[in-house]
Structures are given as C-alpha cells and as structure tokens.
Amino acid sequence: PAASAGKTVQATYRASGTAGHAAGVANAPKLGDKAAWDARMENGMDAIMVNVMNGINAMPAKGLCMTCSADDLQEIVNYMVAK
C-alpha cells in the first residue's frame, strides 16, 4: 500500500517517523515495542490518531508528513503497531 505520493508505508515511515520513533524521543513508542504500543492502544485507535493529526509532546502534527492524508497516516500507525 502507498502512504504518500506513491511511496510505500515503510518508505514514508522511514522518511517521517524514524526521527522520533526509532530513538523513542520524548517517550515516543518505538517500532516493534509491543508493550509501548499496547499501552497506547488501551485508549483506542481514535485517540492515537488525534495525537498523530495534532501532534503530541515532541511530535509535530502529522509527524511532519504534510503530504500524508489521514488514511496515509492511519496506514503508518497500523504498520508501527503491527511490527
């Protein structure tokens, strides 16, 4: 699936998400950290998507993927949660 401008979800994550999520900046859940993602999922996907769209802590709105639609961002979150 394409996440943004014909890129794959993984490519879009690498371009926009790794800066915060790879290192866990400001407690960002890391890719593959099941416990961190499970804790966030307790609030539901809608709550996660509000944070994605508006930004939270050090994460800017849309994770700086300004070309991403809400559906694109949902695909990226699904990718991160599934890892």
DAPENOR-V848973 format. One record per backbone hydrogen bond with DSSP energy under -0.5 kcal/mol. NH is the residue of the N-H (numbers start at 1). CO is the residue of the C=O. Records with the same first field share a line. If there is no record, write none. Layout:
NH->CO, CO
This chain:
3->7
4->7
7->4
9->1
12->8
13->9
14->10
15->11
16->12
17->13
18->13
20->17
21->17
22->18
23->18
24->20
25->20
27->24
28->25
32->80
33->30
34->32
37->33
38->34
39->35
40->36
41->37
42->38
43->40
44->41
48->44
49->45
50->46
51->47
52->48
53->49
54->50
55->51
56->59
59->56
60->58
62->52
63->60
64->61
65->62
66->64
68->65
69->3
73->69
74->70
75->71
76->72
77->73
78->74
79->75
80->76
81->77
82->78
83->79
